[in-house]
Every structure is written in C-alpha cells, then in structure tokens.
Amino acid sequence: MARRIISSAFSRSFLRSSTYLFGSARSFGRSSSLEKVISRYSTAAAVEEPVTPPVQVSYSKLLINGQFVDAASGKTFPTVDPRTGDLIADVAEGDAEDIDRAVSAARKAFDEGPWPRMTAYERSKVLLRFADLVEQHNDEIAALETWDNGKPFEQSAKIEVPMFVRLIRYYAGWADKIHGLTVPADGPYHVQILHEPIGVSGQIIPWNFPLLMFAWKVGPALACGNSIVLKTAELTPLSALYVAKLLHEAGLPDGVLNVISGFGATAGAALASHMDVDKLAFTGSTVTGKTVLQLAAQSNLKPVTLELGGKSPFIVWKDADVDKAVELAHFALFFNQGQCCCAGSRTFVHESVYDEFVAKAKARAAQRSVGDPFRTDIEQGPQVDSKHLEKILGYIRSGIENGATLQTGGGRLGSKGYYVQPTVFSDVKDDMLIAKEEIFGPVQTILKYKDLDEVIRRANATQFGLAAGVFTQDIDTANTLTRALKAGTVWINCFDIFDAAIPFGGFKMSGHGREKGIQSLSNYLQVKAVVTPIQNPAWL
C-alpha cells in the first residue's frame, strides 16, 4: 500500500480537505433523511460480512528476557474483535509473579548487560534498524491494530504506523546527543553534571492508541539507556507483542524490553508497587492514575509520569468560517471513534454563529460513514468493547434526561459488534454530565457563549487541562485564548497535531510530566553532580 509521508500523526489543519484521512470528501449539501442514514449505517455495521484481516496472530505469550513464554499461572484471557465480539486469540495473562520475572530480567539487563554500556551511537543504530523493520511490516502491524482495537485500517496504516516509525527515528537521533555540563564553582573545583539512565522503567499503556503509546514510552527510555517492563492494555495486547519481536530482531539485547499482557488490578498494580522498578510511566484514566501514583509512593517513591484524561474545549469564535469550523470540530471529537484523551469534547460556539454551526454539525455527523474498519470508505469503526459501548450509551441517555437537545444519533448501530451512531447534542449546559465527564466516544456536545471572558471562564472550569482548540481568524483573539486557557496544548485552527518533537501532557488532573520531544528524555534520566578538587588551577 502506498504510504503518504507525514510529520504529524492524526493531524490535519482546517485548510486540509477531509480526503486526507478518510478518502472522498463528503458535501454538507448531500440530502438524506436520518432514517436513511441509520439504515445505511446498520447495513455497513451489522449486515455485511466482516472483512477477513490480512494478518495472523503470531505472538500471544509474555515476552520476558527475550523469550515468549506462558504466564506462570498458565492462565490466558481472550482478546476479541470489536467488529463482532468474536475471539481473536487467547493471550497469556500475566500477574504479579510474571511481573517479578520481568523486573528481574530487566534489572539484570540494566545492571550487568550491554545496553547501558554500549555507546550511545550503537543504541541509536539498534533503534534505527527497528524503525526500518516496522516500516517494512507496516500493513501487518496496522492490520493487527485495527483488528484488536477497531480503528479504521486507513488510519492505522497511513498515519499511526508511519508516526510510530517517525517517533522511533526521532529518539534514535537523540541517543548520542544526551550530554551533561561542566559548570564553574566558587572555588578550586571541577564540577560535572551527568545525566544517567534511571534504571528499570515500568510502563503501562492504554488501549486507544496501543502502538503510538508504545513508541512514546519505549523510544525515549531506550534512547537514554534504560531497561523496561511494559504492561499492555488487556483489551489491545497484540500489536505491542508484534513490534517488540521486531525490536529484538533489530539487535536489542535480551531482558532490555519485557512485555506483559494482563489486567490492571493484578499485573498493573504489581508493576506500580514493585520495589525494584526505578521509574513508572502511565497513560490512562485519571481515576486509575491516582491509584498508580499512590502505589508508587507507598512502595519505593519511584517517580511517575502521568498522561491522564481530558475534557478539552474547542472554541469557535464569531469570525469563523463556519463550514471549516464544523469540519475541524467534527474531526477533533470523532477521530478514533471519539476515543482520544484530548478530544475536543466541549464545543463552545459563539452565539452569533451557533444555530448555523449546530445545523451543519448535525449534517456532518449524519453523513459520517460507520462500519467495518477494514473497508476503505469507513470513517468510524466500532468502540473497543461491550463495556465501553454501554458506558457511552449511558452518557447519551444522561444527556437526553438532563435536557440537552439530541440533534442526531443517540443509539447503537446494529446488534453485532460495538458500533455507536455519531451523536450530536446542542443546548448543552456546563453542569450536565456530558459536559463535565470524559465520554470517550463519538458524542459531540455543543455549548453557546456570548463573549471572550465568558468562554475563558467556562473552558477553564474543569478538573482537566490536557488540551484545547481555538478557531478564529483574529490573531489577537488567538493570542488571548492561547495564554488564558489552562491546558498543556492549545491548537489554533488545527487539532491533534502530534509531531514527534512537540511535548504532550496536561495541567491539573490531566497528569504531570511530558511525553514526546526533548522534554520526555528527562523522564528517564537522573542528574548527578560530580565535584573534584583542582590543585593549583591555571584558571577557574
């Protein structure tokens, strides 16, 4: 499959057409009743036979010390196809004993193995070979990701796997550029500031972007010379196991990367509380993030990086080109089935363009194609599992009960698989559950505001602070909002720009620390000062 070279995963600015991500553009003017749209969705989602994925599951065991092994308990758990609910594979279910085995392997690899002791240039070459191998297996990896997660194959193959490659190459480039300082002292001393690898890194990744979260965490940790124990999400374990095998083919020494599939309450808790893990990185919900932080503190006070939930505002100013604003707001919310921590899930629209915006947002959502993600004309696949499907439907019911106006959607598509109708609510108030909590699904909530001061106050009135979007033609308005919004990322006239060099993380209860960019390297390094007396120095 031909691949487009891209520098930013997921991304498109409002100037790009919808053909970039989803094939043929869809006109706002196409006439179709809601009943016909639902009928078409139902046919796509529930009647057509699912496409056979062009890949086989080759790896379903735990990866410990360079070998694929069964769980110590012998247990397995099913990972299922969200298109149908059918079994994909039985995967080894790691628990505390397996975490112990993996940490032991990682500790030995760090304390005695070659990885932190080889030159940074040699580490860089391993990562570059890894990136090349992933690129060569682009379509197999993308197919696994889509099969296990439900996201469109076009998205996996043309955006996420290439961005994975870009991230690994980015950190390969950093490996031999991590250096310390020599600083002057008030006296005859030679002072060095060293940056050392932190040791055994525990990493817990989520189910919505399994591949990219693997790269965000593994890339900088390996570039800095650390060893890793990575726990996959129990809903999407397959792609991480596949790429981990490629990393070993690229020359990674045994024990440096260990991958454990399992559940949060067992494997995740054991990793977070392990006394021989030196650093922890977690991406997931704020509720779970609190537990992870508590476990880390109660064990050995290991430092923790947290990338947590969000309820990001997307603000449309009164000067907006409404058609373009609708398309970008639609993308900001519905991308990846709405399963994005930074989704623009509170769409604030100025009162002067509100009615026009709502009408066009309704039309755009009604035109969204939903069905088997392996088909080329599909924008939206199924949600990740039945539990998450029911959670989203519960929020939709809450919106209706609380008095929001359901413009379109509002239900499940078909009876097989975990498909949700693209849903739009208008007349949403700040105190409604759908405006306060992270829905993590294809549900757009549109709120009305009068002026800049009001929207700043309301946009910031949340426990979250992960991201925000602003759509305006006025540079002064953009600058005012950029500085006033309490969020780790603010996108102006664009959304979901995730270049490898751009740091990502949140304010408030959206976490702490940053991933990607140079900033993420500090997560995996310790600073050491070395002071040596100088006898009869020629200069100080």
N, C-alpha and C positions, 0 to 999 in steps of 0.2 A: 504494500500500500504506500502510495506516495505520501510523504510527510512534509508538512509545512514547517519551516524553521521559525521558531518563535522564541522570544526572550522573556515572555511573561505568561505564566500558567493561567488558565481560565480566562484571560483578560480580553476585553475589548473596550475601547472608549466609545462615547456616544457617536463619534464620527464613523465608526466601522459599521458595516451593514450586518444584519443577522446571518448572512451567508457564511460568515467567518466560522461560527461554531456549529450551525445547525442546518447547513445546506441551503435550499431555496428560500428566498425571502417570502414572508407572508404579508399581504397587504391588509391594512386596517379595514379597507372597504369591502372585503370579501363578505358576502351575505350568507348567513347560516343561522338558523334558529338554535337555541341552546339544546333543544331536544335532538336535533340532527348532530350537533357536536358530541353530545353524550353518547349517542348511538355509534358514532364513528370511533370514539374512544373505547367504548365497550367492545367493539369488533376488534380493534387493534390489541386491546389488553387481555381479552378473555376468550375470543373465538379462534383467532388464528393460532395455528400450531407454533410453539416456540421454536426459534432457530436453534439448531444444534451448535453449541460453542465450538469454535475451531481450535480446541486445545484439550489436552488430557491433564488430569491431576497427577503429577509425578511425585510431589513431596507433601506428606501429611503427618510426618513424625516430628518430634522435637529435634532441634539442631543444638547439640552440646559437644563442645570440644572437637568440632569439625566433622562430627558423625550424626547422621539421622538415626534417632533411637526412639523406642517406645517410652511412654511415661512409666515411671517406677511402679505406679499402681496398675498399669495395664489398661487404664480407662481410656476411652475415646468419647468424643461428642460429635454430633452431626453439624456440618455447615450446609446450609440449604440455599437453593436457587430462589431468590426473591420474586422471580417471574411466575413461579408455580408453587413454591413451598416444598418442592421435591428435594430429596437428598442429592448433594453434590459429592460429598465424601465424608467419611468418618476421620476425625483428626485427633491426634494424641492430646489427651487432657493433662497438661502439666499442673502440678500443685507444689506445695512447699518443699517436698523432697527433691523435686526436679529443679526448683529454683536454687536449692543448696548445691546441687550438682553443677548447675550452670555457673553460679557465682564462684565455686571452687575452680572451675576451668578458667574463668575469666581472670581470677586472682593469680593463678599460676602463669597464665599468658602474659599478664602485666608485670608481675614480679620477676619472672625468670625467662620469659620468652623474648623473641627478637623484635616484636613490633615497636615498642617504645625505644628500642636500642638501635634500630636501623636508622639510616639517615632520613631526614625529612623528605629528601628527593626520592628515595626509594619508596617511601609510603605514598608519595604523590603518584608514582608510576603505577602502583597497585590500584589506586582509585581510578586513574585514567583507563587502565585496562578493564576495570569493572564497568565504567561508563560505556566503553565500546561494546562490551558483551551485552549489556542491557539494550543498547541501541540495535544490535543485531537480532535480538529476540523481542523486539518491540511488540509485534502483534500477538505473540503468545502471552506475554505479560499483560497486555491490555485486555485480552480475552478473559484471563483469569480474574482480573479486577472487575470487569463488567459482570461476569458470571456470579461472582461471590457477593458483589455489592449492589448491582442493579443499575449503575450509571450507564449512560449511552456509550457504546463502543467507540464511536467517533471521538468522544471526549477523552476516553482512556487512551486511545491510540495516537491521536493527533495533538493532544495537549498534555496530558498528565505524564505519560511515559517520557516524551521529549523533555518535559520540565524536570523530571527525575534525573535524566542524564545531565541536563544543564547544571543542576544543583551539585551533583557529584563532581563534575568537572570544576565547578567554582571552588569547592573545598579542596580538591586536589591541588588547585593553584595556590591555595593558602598554606598548604602543608609546610613548604620550605620558606615561608615568609613570616612565620611566627618568631619573634625575637624579643629580647629584653632591652634593658637600658643600662648605661653607665652614668651614674649621677654624682655630682660633686657633694662633698660633705664639709662641715665646718671643722676641719682638722685633717691630719695626715692619714687619710683612709681612702682605700679604693673600694667603691661601692657598686655592686652589680645588682640589677633587678632581673631575676629569672622568671620565666613563665614555664611551668612544668605541667605535664599531663596530670589530671586529678586522680586517675586510677580506674577503678571498676565503676562504670556508669550503668545505672539501671534506667531503662527507658520503657514507657508504656504508651502505646499509640492507639488512636481511635479507629472506628470503623468507617467513617465517612470519606476519608482520603488515606487509605492504608499505605499506598505506595509513596505518596508525597511526604507523609509524616515520617515514614522510614528514612527518606532522604534528608529531611530537615534535621533529624536527630543523629542518625548514623554518620552522615557526612562530616560535620564538624568534630564529632567525638573521635572519629578515626584520624582525621587530619591532625588533631592535637596529640595523637599517640596513645589514646586510651583503649581499654578493652570494654566490652559491652555485654549486658544481658538485656535483651529486648523482649517484652511481652506484647504479643499481638492482641487485637480485639477478638473476642471469641466469635463474633459474627462474621469476620472477614480475615481469616488467618492465611489464605492460600498464597497471595502474591508476595508477601514478605518471605515466606519459605523458599519460593522460587528464586527471587533475586539474591537471597542470602547464599544459595548454592552457587550462583554466578560469581559472587564476591570471593568465594573460596577458589573457584576456578581461576580468578584473576591473580591469585597468589597470596590471599590473606592467610596468615598463619592460624593453625588450629587454636581454638579457645578465645580468639580475639572477639569474635561475634558469636553469641549464642542466642537462639531464638526459641522462646517458649510460648506455645499456644495454651490458653487456659482461661479461667474465669477470674474476675477482679477480686472476689471475696477470698479466693484461695491463692492463686499464683500472683496476682497483683499485690495483695496485701503482704505476702511473704517477701516480695521484692522490695516494696516500700519500707518494710520494717527490718530488712536484713542488716545485720551489724557489720558485714564485710563489703557492703556497697558504699562507695565513696560519694556518689552524686546521683540524683534522681531527676528525670525529666518526664513530665506527664502532660498529655493533651486529652481533654475530655470535659465532662460537665463540671460546673462549679461545685456542686454537691460532692462529687467524688474527689475533686481536687482538694477540698477541705480535709477529707479523710486521709488522702495521700500525704498531705502536709503534716497532719497530726502523727501518722505512723512514722514518718521520717524523723520528726522531732523527738518522739518517745523512744526511738532506738538509738541512733548514734549521731543525731543532729546533722545528718547529711544535708547539704544544700539542695534546694529543689527549684526547678524551673517549671512554671505552670502556665499553660495556654488553655484558657477555660472558655466559658460560654459568653454569649453576647446577645444584645437586643439593639442592633445598630440602627440609628436613624438615617434615612435617606431624604434629604431636604430639597424640595423643588421650589425655587424662588419664582416670583411673579413674572420675571422676564424670560422664562424658559420657553424654548421651542417645545411645545407640549408633545408632539409626536416623538421627538428624540428622547425627551424625559421619560415618557411612558416606556419606551423600549429599553432604556437603561435601567429604570426602576424594576421592570419585569425581570431582566437578567439578574439584577442584584439580589432579588428574592428567590426566583425559581430555579436558578442554576443548581445542578446537582440534586434535583428533587427538593430543593429548599433545605437540604441537609448540610448547611455551612454555618460554622460558628459566627462568622462575620456577616451573614446575610443581612441585606438592608430590609429588616423585618418591620420597621416602623416607617412608613412612607408619609412624610409630612409635606403637604401641598398647600401653597398659598391660596387663600380664599378666592382670589380673582381668577384663578385657572382651575379651581377644584372640580367643578362639575364636568368640564371638558376632559380633565385628566381621568376622572373616575369612569366616564363613559368609554374612553379609549383603552384604559387599563382593563376594563371588563371585556372589551372586544378582543384585546390581545391575548388574555388568558383563555378565552373561549376558543381561540384558534390554535392554542398550544397542542402539539401532537404528543400523545401519550401512548406507549405501547412497548413491545419487546425492544429492549435497548440494543440488540444486535441488528436491528433493521436501520437502514441508512436515513430514513426520513423521520426519525423519532427524536424529539427534544427531551422527553421526560420518561424515565423508566420507573420501575416500582420503588417503593420505600424499602428499607433494608430488611425488615422482618415484620411479623404479625403484631408483635407487641408495640413497635413504633407506629405502625399503621393505626392501631387503636388509640394510641396517645394523641396522634394528630386529629383523628375524628372527634375525640373528646374535646379538644380545643375548639374545633369548629362548632360543636354543639354549644359550648360555653359562649362563643361569640353571638350566636343566634339568641340564646337565652338572655344575654346581657343587653340586647337591644341594638347591636350593630346590624347594618343592612347587608345581607348576603346578595352580592351582585351576580355571582356566577359560581358554579362548582358546588362544593359543600358535602360531597359524599365519596364513597368508594366507587371505583370502576371495576365492574365485573365481580365474580365470586372466586376467581383463582388468581393467585398472586397478590401482591401488596400495593396495588395501584390506587392513587388518590386523584380525584378531579382537581385541576388547577382552580384554586379558590380565591376570590377577592371579596373583602369586606370594605364597605365605606361607613361613614358616620361612626367611626371608632373613637372611643374616649380613653383618656390616659389611664383611668382606673379599671378598665376591663382587663380580664386575664390575658386575652390575646394581644394586648398592648404592653403587658408587663413581663410575661414569661416567654422563654425561648421555645417556640413551637417546633422548630427544626423540621419543617415540612413546607409543601407548596401552598402556603396560605399568606396572601398579601393583605395587610391592614393599612388603610389609607385614612390619615388624620388631617384635619383642616386647621390652619393657623392664620393669624392676622398680620403679624409683624415680626421683625428680626429678634427683638428682645424676647418675645413670647416663645418663639421656636427654639431659641438657645436654652431658655429655662426648661422647657418641656423635654427637649432632646437629652439634656443632661440629668433629668430627674429619673435616674435608673441606677440600679446597683452595678450595672455593667459599663464597660468602657473599652470595648475591643476595637471598633471601627465606626466610621461614619462616611456618608456620601453627600456631596453637595452638587446641585445642578443649577448653574446660573451663568449668564453672560457678563456679569459685572464683577470686575476684579476686586473692587472694594468689599462687596458682599462676600466674595470668596475668602478674602483675607480675614475679614471679621470672623466668619464662621470657623475658619481653619484654626484660629487661635483660641476661640471660645469653647469649642467642642472638646469635651473631656474623653478623648479616645486615643488609642495607640496609633491608629492610622486614619487619615482623612483623605478620601479620594475626591478630587474636583473634576467634574464632568467625565468621570470614568469610574470603574468599580472592579474590584478583585484583580488588581494589578499586583502580581506576586513574583516580581523579578528576584533572582537569587540573591542580589545584593541589598534588597530592601528589608530591613529588620521588621519583624512582626511580633506583636504582643499587645497586652491590654493594660488599661488603667483599672483601678478599683477591683471589683470581684471578677474581672476577666483575666486575672492572673498576674504574675510578675516574671520578669526576665524577658528576653527577646530571642526569637529564633530567626534564622537566615541572616545574611550579611556578616560583616566583621563582628558585630555585637555578639553573635552566638558563640564565637570562639571562647569568649570569657567564661561561658558556662562550663567549659571542660578544661580549664587551666587553673592552676594555683600560682600565686605570686610569692616568690621567695626573695628576701634581701640577703645578700652575702657581703659582709664587711671585712676587709683585710687591712691591717696597719701597713703603712708605707714608711720605710726608713729613709730619711734624708731625701724627700721628693724634690725633683727638679722644678716641679710646678704642681699646683693644686687646682 
